[in-house]
Amino acid sequence: MQLPDLGERICILGPSNSGKSTLANAIARKCGLKAIHLDQLYHIPNSNWTPRPPDEFVALHDHAIIGDQWVMDGNYSKCMPQRFLRATGLILLDVSMPLSLFRYARRTLCARDRVGTLEGARDSIKWAMIHHIAIVTPWSRRRYAEIYRQTPLPKIYLPSAQAIDQCYRHWSL
């Protein structure tokens, strides 16, 4: 599939630390789209990744999807129905849990200016995040695969880091 086939409102789903934000920024640069990182909408800036009140997040999300051109990374299932009504394409990243854990450790210990980070937040190893990646993510991966299967949108499935790398090369990102 070619990148233009996904249209001008692209959703990127996948497990934590699978490369959603990095891919969103690369697509945004290539296509002149606005990159929207849902983690930045969900969390309060200048906090230690403190979630916003749910109604505030939904309002920010719903305002963001009104735009005509965007690439949005993040899952946040409660907002998927309205997001998918506006989306023109879907990308599902599906990297392994060990790779997600490795990337989480690397980004929190080494990365300073990480793509998609929260303004004013410091990344640090958190047991809650390790639990999320190791325990919650396997269930979520199955759910995202089912969402992917059911959506009528133009879509692409990238089942590994190698597939993601090939996609970057194929689309000249």
C-alpha positions in Angstrom: 0.0 0.0 0.0 1.2 3.5 -0.8 1.1 6.2 1.8 -1.3 8.4 -0.2 -3.8 5.5 -0.1 -4.3 6.2 3.6 -5.6 9.7 3.0 -5.1 12.8 5.0 -6.4 11.7 8.4 -4.4 8.7 9.6 -4.7 6.9 12.9 -1.7 4.9 14.2 -2.5 2.2 16.8 -0.2 -0.2 18.6 1.3 -1.2 21.9 3.3 1.2 24.1 6.8 1.9 22.8 6.1 0.4 19.4 7.1 3.6 17.5 3.7 5.2 17.0 4.9 8.8 17.7 8.0 8.5 15.7 6.1 7.2 12.7 3.4 9.9 13.1 6.1 12.6 13.0 7.8 11.0 9.9 4.4 10.8 8.1 3.5 14.4 9.1 6.8 15.7 7.7 6.5 13.7 4.5 2.9 14.6 3.8 2.5 18.0 5.4 0.0 16.8 8.0 -0.3 17.8 11.6 1.1 15.2 14.0 -1.2 14.7 17.0 0.1 12.7 19.9 -2.7 11.5 22.1 -0.5 11.0 25.1 0.1 14.8 25.1 -3.7 15.4 25.1 -4.4 12.7 27.7 -1.8 13.9 30.3 -1.4 17.3 32.0 1.7 19.2 30.7 4.5 19.8 33.3 3.3 16.9 35.4 4.7 13.4 36.1 2.3 12.0 33.4 -0.8 12.8 35.4 -4.0 12.1 33.4 -6.4 14.9 32.7 -10.0 14.6 33.8 -11.7 12.3 31.3 -14.2 14.9 30.0 -11.3 17.3 29.4 -9.3 14.7 27.4 -12.4 13.8 25.3 -13.0 17.4 24.5 -9.3 17.9 23.4 -9.5 14.7 21.4 -12.8 15.6 19.7 -11.4 19.1 18.9 -8.3 17.6 17.4 -10.1 15.3 15.0 -12.1 18.1 13.5 -9.1 19.1 11.4 -8.9 18.2 7.8 -5.3 16.9 7.8 -3.7 15.0 10.6 -1.8 11.9 11.6 -2.8 10.8 15.2 -0.9 8.3 17.3 -2.3 6.6 20.3 -5.0 4.1 21.3 -7.4 5.5 24.0 -10.2 3.1 23.0 -13.0 5.2 24.5 -12.4 7.8 21.7 -11.9 5.4 18.8 -15.5 5.5 17.5 -15.5 9.2 16.8 -11.8 9.1 15.7 -12.5 6.4 13.2 -15.5 8.2 11.8 -13.1 11.0 10.8 -10.1 8.9 9.8 -9.2 8.1 6.2 -6.6 5.4 7.0 -5.3 3.2 9.7 -1.8 1.8 10.6 -1.4 -0.9 13.2 2.0 -1.5 14.7 2.4 -4.8 16.5 5.9 -5.2 17.9 6.7 -7.9 20.4 6.3 -7.3 24.2 10.1 -7.9 24.8 10.9 -5.2 22.2 8.4 -2.8 23.8 10.0 -3.4 27.2 13.5 -2.8 25.8 12.4 0.4 24.0 10.7 1.6 27.2 13.9 1.1 29.2 16.0 2.7 26.5 13.8 5.8 26.1 13.5 6.4 29.9 17.2 5.9 30.6 18.8 7.4 27.4 16.4 9.6 25.4 16.3 13.3 26.2 14.2 14.8 23.4 11.9 11.9 22.7 9.2 12.3 20.0 5.8 12.5 21.6 7.0 13.2 25.1 5.0 15.3 27.5 6.0 18.9 27.9 7.8 19.4 31.2 7.7 15.7 32.1 10.6 13.6 33.1 10.6 10.0 31.8 11.6 7.4 34.5 11.2 3.7 34.9 7.8 3.1 36.5 6.5 -0.2 37.7 3.0 0.7 36.5 4.3 1.1 33.0 6.3 -2.2 33.1 3.1 -3.9 34.3 1.1 -2.3 31.5 3.6 -3.4 28.8 4.1 -6.9 30.2 0.6 -7.8 31.4 -2.0 -5.5 29.8 -0.5 -5.1 26.3 -0.9 -8.8 25.2 -4.6 -8.5 25.7 -4.6 -5.1 24.0 -2.7 -6.4 21.0 -5.5 -8.9 20.4 -8.1 -6.2 20.7 -6.3 -3.9 18.3 -6.0 -6.8 15.8 -9.7 -7.3 16.0 -10.4 -3.5 15.6 -8.0 -3.6 12.6 -9.7 -6.6 11.1 -13.2 -5.0 11.4 -12.4 -1.5 10.1 -13.4 -0.7 6.5 -10.7 2.0 6.3 -7.7 1.7 4.0 -5.1 0.1 6.3 -1.7 -1.4 6.8 -0.5 -3.9 9.3 3.1 -3.8 10.4 3.7 -6.9 12.5 7.4 -6.4 13.5 10.2 -3.9 13.8 11.5 -5.2 10.5 8.1 -4.5 8.8 8.1 -1.0 10.2 11.7 -0.4 8.9 10.7 -1.7 5.5 7.7 0.7 5.5 9.9 3.7 6.3 12.1 2.7 3.3 9.2 2.0 1.0 7.5 5.4 1.8 10.9 7.2 1.9 10.3 8.5 5.4 
